[in-house]
């Protein structure tokens, strides 16, 4: 079947738009933004706007000027590292879906690159090898995973899900152990490169000096892993020089060289890129000569892994003299986040009408998106019938593609909250609505924010409000890093912030709806209640208690605005359920009266939760600790005092 011509999609909304990611990835490799724009045949203003939008999405600068050239910031380096697997996934699945019927079963080859990450010869060689290998083996999904040198190998970083689960293999690329001479097992190990150690430092007088002489007394090595560190220590001992070891990744060297121009940085040649040599940076071999060996390891008999490793070796081989050219990795995504989200809705809903309803869009608009996608990939994804949409084989492939691409985009969005905050960017949190600014919850949060900002003045903070269900969705898709609610949320890492705070019935005493004192839960069923809808935490607490007591109630009205609810309680014979602390001023003035709910006592507890798929950074952990301390200080106001109640 003739391969269709696929038109690139327009950049559109959604977490980490793939087209903007492709612009950014190439910009990190090119010498200038103008060169990047020319490569994509777009104007510089279009590129600048795309980069601006991507910066706003991440919440931190992505590129900075170093030595008169643009280099990725630490956040930008993280995004480059995270974007490569997603862009490779789009490239593979786009071709796989358009390929048509095939007898070859899908397979998955995970490539774990265990090296100090940077935009280096090694990184480019792995990505280019994936593109070359994919042309010959369109049914094998190669998924790169760039991990730290000492990381253990597992599937935690994979976005493949169940794809290719019947045929999975693994290839590990790493520095050969210092003592491994020659290779232990040639059947499972392939030597990829044997590169000289390189010395890098700021050029003196603006002119690089690439003579192989000593570059100075202060030598620093980035995070390299135990094997390379041991090799360097031994060589430094023989040469009688001192070497400092830092925790920075190799990709941050341009910034470090600018900050410490008198220091010389040591690393293997395969961790250097030609863009470093073209900048005002001295790049020369370490003296006396020292060689680092890079190897690939795979299971015996794994022909696909071996073939891929050989492609990587061939791409690394032309190292030769310093300054040899290397090919940049360029992506031209066609599938978009929006298309994948819409296709998943069609599969899950079964009909166009139901899918359009779940996406809050018009049915003709969704039909138009589906038809354009089918035309672009020259495939039909569904058979229409009275029972709904029946996926074709191409449709099944599209659904597999959508799952992987959406998972990759979601992971980047979730991880960005932690990375950006750690680099002095932005912390976004979510909170449930409070009854008043004087209630306990907003006061505790406000004081914690004030104390936290004194410790982290360079990090901006953004606070969003929503129901517990809405906040759970925002944490899951990476819109916010943390959420504070009065209910636990399944599937999330949670932290208890305070002990139980009693809930009370709040009413206006002038309507004489009930006498002073506590009220039984059973008696609430006969009162005119105005409460939130069922996705709000307070309503969920009330519903759970009613269900446990085998009671049934129907509220007079459902209102999600606490200020509006209180306004109606003051003006009408209505009552609502809130903690008394939320309206303490009105209670003290006599405008409202609180009646503690007993038998059973209803309480709420505050929790903070975040995605369990990432670790909190230092600033987020400190914010949670400050929250916990402030809620503990307020706990004395939440004491539950049992009181007898009279039946209404």
N, C-alpha and C positions, 0 to 999 in steps of 0.2 A: 504494500500500500504506500502511496506517495506521502511523504512526511509533509504536513501542512505548514504553511508559513504563519508563524505566530507573531502577532503585533504586540509590542510591549504595552502593558497597561499603564494608564495614567496613575500618578501618585495619588493615593487616597487615604482617608482616615483609617485608624486602627492602630493597635499596639505595634510600634516599630515597623512602619511601612517598608516593604521589601525593596521597592525601588530606591527609596532614600538610603536604605542600608547599603545597597550596591554602590551608590555614589560615594558614600563615606568610606567603604572598604578600599575602593580604588584610590581615593584621595590620600589615604594613609600610605600608599605605596608610591604615588607619583611625586614629582619634585615640586609641583605647584597646583593650586586650585584650577588655574587656567588650563593646565595639561589634562586634568581630570575632565573638565567640561568639554574639551576638544575630543577626548576619547569617546564620550557618549554623544557627541554632536549636539550638545545643548549650549545655551548661552551661559556666561558666567553668572548672570543674575538668577537664572533658573537654578543653577547649582547652589548659589549662596542661599536662596530661599529654602531649598530642600535641607541644607545643612542647618539653617536656623530652626526649622520645624523639628528636626531630629534632636537638636540641642534642647529645645523646649520640652520635648517628650521625655528626655532623660533627666533634665533638671540640672545639668552641669555642662561646662565647656568640654568640647570633644577634641578640638585641635588648638595648638598654641604655636607661636613662632619661636623657634630655637635656631640660633645661628643663621638667621635670615631665611629659614625654611620652615614649612609647616610640619609639625610632628603631633602625634596623638598625645593627649593628656593621659594620666592614669585611668580616668574614666573612659576616655576614647580607646585606650589599649584594651580595656576589658570588653568594650562593645565590639571591637574588631575581632577579638577572640571568640566572643559569643555569637557573632553574626555569621562566621564562616560555616558552622554546621547547618544553620537554618538556610542559608543561600545555596549550599550544596544540596540540601534536601529538596528545595524548590526545583533546582535544575534537574535532579534525577527524576522526581515524580512527574514533572511536566512532560518529559520525554517518555516515561514509562506509560503514562495514561494515553498519550497520543500514539504509542507504538502499535496498539491493536492486539488482537488475540495472539498468544504465543504459548508454545508447549513448555517453555522454560519457567520453572517455578521461581518466585521471587526469593532472593537471598539477602542476607545482611552481613556486611563485613565491617566490624568496628576497628578503627585505627586509633590507638592511644599513643599520642606523642608526649613522652615524658621528658620535658626539657624546659629550661627557663624561657618563658614565652616572650617573643618579640616578633616584629615584622621582619623576619630574617630569611636567609636562603632556605633554611629548613622548612619554615612555615609555607613559603611560596611553593617549594618543591612538592610538598604533600598535597596542597590544593590543586596545583597543576596536574599532578599524577591522578587525582580523583577525576578530573575532567577528561583526561586522556583515556583512563581505564573505562570510564562510563561509556565512551563511544564504542568500545569493543564488547562490553558486557552490560547492556542496558537493563538487565534484570537484577543486577547486584547493587544494592544500596550501600555505598561506602559512606560511613559516618565518622568524621574526624572528631577527636576529643583531645584537646590540648590541656594536659594536666601537669601539676608540679612534679619535679623529678622524683620525689619520695612518695607520691600518691600511690595508693593501692588500686588495683584494676578491678572495677566492678561495673555494673550497668546503671549506676545512680545518675550518671550524666547523660544517658542515652535518651533521645526523643523518639526512637523508633517504635516504642510500644510493642505490639504484637506482630509488627511487620517482619516477614521473613523468619518467623520463629522456628520453622522446621529446618532451616539451613543457615545457621549462624556461625561465624568464626571471628577470630580476634588476631590482630597484628599489633605488636608493641614496638615502638621506635624509641630507643634510649641510648645513652652513652654506655659503651661496653665497660664492665668492671675493670678497674685499673690492672688487676692481676690476670685478666682473661687474654692471654697471648699464647697460642692462637685461639680461634673461636672454639668453644666447647663442642658444639654439634653443628656441623655445616648443613645438615638436613633440615634443621629448624632455625638456623641463624644465618643472616646474610649481612655482610659488611656493606654499609651504605656510603660511608665517607671516612677518610682519614685526613683530617684537616689540621693545619698548624694553629697553635694558639696565637691569638691576636692581641695587640696592645692598642688601645684607643685613648686619645686625649685631645683637648682643644688645640687647634693649630695655633702656633705662635706667630704673631704679626699678621694673622689672617691667611698665612700660606702654609699648607700641609707640608710636613717633612717626613717622607716615607722611607728614610734610611733605617736599616735594621739595628740601630744602636739603642742603647738604654734610653728610656724616655723620662727618667726621673726617679726620685727616691721613694715616692709614695705610690704603692700599687693597691688597687681595690678590685675585688671580684664580686660579681652579682650572685644571686641565689642560683647555684648550679647543680646541687645534688652531691651526695657523699662521694661517689666515684670520682667525679671531676675535681672536687675539693681536695681529696686525698692525693690525686696526681699533682695538683698545683702546689700543695704543701711540700711534697717531696722535691719537686723541681725548684721551688723557692729556697728550700734548705740547701740544696746543692749549689745554687747560684748565690747564696748568702744575701738574699733580699727578704724584706718583710712584706707580707701581703695581708691586707685587711679583708674581711668577708662581711658583706652586707646582705640584707634580705630583699633588696630590690630586684625586680625582674629585669632581664636583659633589655626588654623593650623600652625601659625608662632611661637608658643610658644617655641619649641626647640631652635630656633635661638635667641629669646628674652631672654631665660633663660641663654644661653651662654653669651650674652652681659651684662646681669645684674644678676650675680650669687647670689647676696645678696637679691634679691626680691623674693617674694612668689606670685604665680599666682593662682587666684581663678576661678573655673568654675564648672558646673555640671558634674557628672561622665560620662554621655552619650556623652560628647564632648572629652573624653580622649580615647586613644587607648592603647592596651597592649604593643605596641612597645615603648611607652614612659616609661612604668614601667621597661622594660628590659634594657633601657639605664641608664646612671648614673644620674638619676633624682629621687628625692624624690617625691613620690606620696602617699598622705594619706588623710583621711577625715578631713574636716574643723571642728574646735572645737570652740565653742560648735556646736553640730550636726545641720545640715541644709539640707533640702531636696528640690529638684526641680522636678516638675512634667512635663512630656512630654505627649502631647495628639495628637490624629489624629481627624480631623473634615471632615465630608462628608455630602452629601445630604441624607435626610431621605429615606430609602428604597433602597439605592445603595448597592446591595449585593456584587458586585465586589470590590468596594472600602473598604467595611467592612472586607471582607475576606483578602484583601491585608494588611490592618492595623493589623489584628490579627496575620498574619505571622511576621510582623515587631515586634510586641509585644513579640512573642515567641522567636525571635532571641535576643531581648534585655533582656529578663528575667534572663538569667544565670549570670547577673552581679555579684550578691552576694559579695564575698570577692574580694578585690582588687587583680589584677593580674590574673583574670580568663581568659581563652583562648578565642579567637574569630577567626572566619574563614575569611581568606582573600578572596577578590573578584578577580577572574581570568577570563580573556576573551581569547578566541581562535578564532579570526575572520577568516572567509573564503572568504567572498565577499571583493573585493578590490575597491579602488577609481577608478582605471583604468577601471575595468569591468563595473562599474556603469556609467561612462562617455561614454563608448562605447555603452552600451545598450540604453542610452538616445538618442544618435546620431541615432541609428537604428530606434527608435520610431519616432523621428522627421523627419528623411529623407525618411523613407518608403521603401528604397531599400538599399541593402548592398553596391552597387556601390556609391550611393550618400552619404551614411554615411562614407565610406572610404575616399571619396574626402573631406568631411568636416573635417575629423580627420587627413588629410594629411598622410594617410598610405595606404599600398597596400591592395587590396580587399581580397586576400587569407589570409593575416595575420588577418584581422578582422573576416573572416569566421572561422578561427581556434579558435579565442578567444570565439566566440559565441558557437561553437560546444563543446568546453571544459567546458564552463559554463553550457550548457544543460546536459552534461554527469555528471557533479559534483552534480547538483541538481536533476538529474533524471527527467527532465521536458523538454518539447518542448515549446519554447517561440513564435515561428512564424510558420505560414503556408506559404510556398512559392507559389506564383502565378505569372501570367503574369503581373498583376497590381502592384506587389511588395510584401512586407511583410505584412501579416495579423496576428496581435497578437492573441495568444491563451489566455485562462483564466490565465494560469501560466505566460504568457507574460505580461498581464495586472498587475499582482502582482509584477513582476520584475520591471516594470516601476514605480510603486508606491514606491518600495524599493529604486530604484535609486534616485528618487526625494528627499526622506528624507535623505538618506546617503550623497548625494552630497551637500544638503543644510547644513547639520551638519558640514561637512568638510569645506565648504566655510565660515561658520560663525567663526569657530576657526581661520582660516587663516586671516580673516578680523580683528577680535578682537585682535589677537596677535600683530598687528602693534602698537596698543595703549598700551597694557599691557607691552610689552617688552620695548618700549621706556620709559614708566613711571618708569620702574625698572632699568634704566641705561643701556639699551641694544643697540638698533639700530633704527634709523629713516630712512626710505626709502621713497624718493620722486621721482616724475617723472616730466620731463620738455619737452616741444616741442623744436625742433631744432632751434638754433639761427643762424643768418647769419654770425656773427663774434663775437669774444670775446669782441670786443669794443662796440657792440650794447647795447642798454639800458637794455634789459631783462636779459642777463647773468650777467651784472654788478650789477644789483639790487639783483639778487639771490645770487651772490657770496658774496656781502657785508652782506646780511642778514644771510647767513650761518656763516660767520666769527664772527658776533656779537652773534649769537645764541650759537656757540661753546664755547665762553667765559663764557656763563651762564651755559651751560651743558657740561662740558669737559669730563664727563664719558660716554656720549652717542655717539656712532659712527653714522655717517651719510653716506648714500649711495644714489647717484643720478643716475637715469636711464633716457634715452632719448627715445622718441617715438612720434608717431602721436597722435592727440587728441583721435581717436578711440582706439588706442592701450593702451593709458594711462587709458581710461575709463575701459577697460577690466582688467587692472592690479589693479586698485582701487577696482573693484567689487570682484575680487578673492583674495584680500588681499596681492598681491605681493608688492604693495606700499601703504603707508598710505595717501599721499597727491599727488596731481598733479597740475601743473601750465600750463595753456593753454590760447589760445586767443579766445576760444569759450566757451559758456555755454554748459553744459552736462545735459540732462534730467535725473531725478531720483537721482541726487547727491546733497549734501549740498554744496553750492558754496559761495565764498567770492570775491567781486570785489576788485582788487588790484590797479587799476589805471584808470584814465580817458582815453578818446579815444585818440589813436595815429593815425595820418593820414597815409594812404598808398599812395605810389607813384609808378609811372612807372619808372623803372631803365633801362637805355640804355647807349651804348657807343656813345659819340658825334661824333666820326670820321666816323660813318656810316650814319649820317644825316637821321635817321629814322623819326624824327619829330623836329620842331623848339623848342627853349627853352621856358619854361613856363609851365603852367598846361595843362592837357589834359582831354578832355571829356571822360566819360565812354564809350559812343557810339563809339568814335574813336578807342578805344582799340580793337574793334572787327576786325579792318582792319590791325592790326599790328602783326608781327611774335612773338607770345608769347611763352615763356618757363615757365611753372608753375608746381606746385606740383600736385600729384594725388588727387582725391576727398576726401580721408580720412584725409587730412591735413587741419588744421584750416584755413590757409590763402586762400587756394583754396575754402573752404566752404564759406568764406566771399565774395569772388569774384563771385562765382556761385549764391549766394543769391541775390546780387546786380543786376547781369545780368538778373536773372529771374524776379525780381521786375520791371525792366525797359523794360521787354518784348523784350529782345535782345537775340542773339544767337552767340556763338563764339566757335571756334575749335582751341585749342592751337597747335602750330607747334610740340611741344614735351612736355612730362610730366616727370619731374625729381624731386625726393624727396630729393636730396642732394643740399642744398643751395650753398655750396662752388663750386660744379660742375656747377650749373646753372650760377653763377656769372663768372666762368672761360669761359663758352661758350658765355656769353653776351659780355665779353671783346674781344673775338676773332672772333665772328660771328655777322652778322646783326640780332640780337635777342634782345628782351627786356623781363623783368620780373616784377613782382609786389612785392614790399617789403616796409617796413617803411624806410624812408630816413636815420634815425638814425643808421640803421644796416650797412650802407656803407658810413658813413660820411667821413671817411678818404679818400676813393677813389673819392668821390665827391669833396673834397677840393683839391685833387691833379689833378683833371681834367680827371682822367681815366674813370669816370662814370658821368652821369648826371641824376638828379632826376626830375620828372615831376609830381606834385601833381595831383591826380585824383579827378575831380570835376563833379558836376551835374550828379549824386550825389557824395558827398564826401565819400570816402571809409575810414573807420577807423577800428581799432582793439582795443579790450580791454583785459587786462589780468585778468584771474580769477584763483583762487585756489579752488579745490573741493576735497571732501572726501566722503566716504560712509556715507549715512544718517542713517545707521543701527547701528552706534556706536557713542559715545561721544568722543571728542578730550580730550587728557590728557593735563596736564599743559605745558609740553615742546612743544607739537604740537601747542597749542594755542599761545604760545609766539613766535614760529617760524612764524606763520601766521601774527601776529602783526608786527614783524620785517619786513616781506615781504611788508606788506601794507605801512609801514612808508618809506621804501626805494623806492617803486614805486611812492609814493606821492612826494618824493624829486626829482624824475626824471620827474615829470609831466610838468614842465616848458618847457621841450624840445619837448613836444607833442602838442603844441598849433596849432590849425587849423586856417590858415589865408586865407580867401576867396580871390581868384584872378581871374580875367576874363581870359578866354581862347579863342584862335582862332581855328576855324574849320580847320582840316587838309584838 
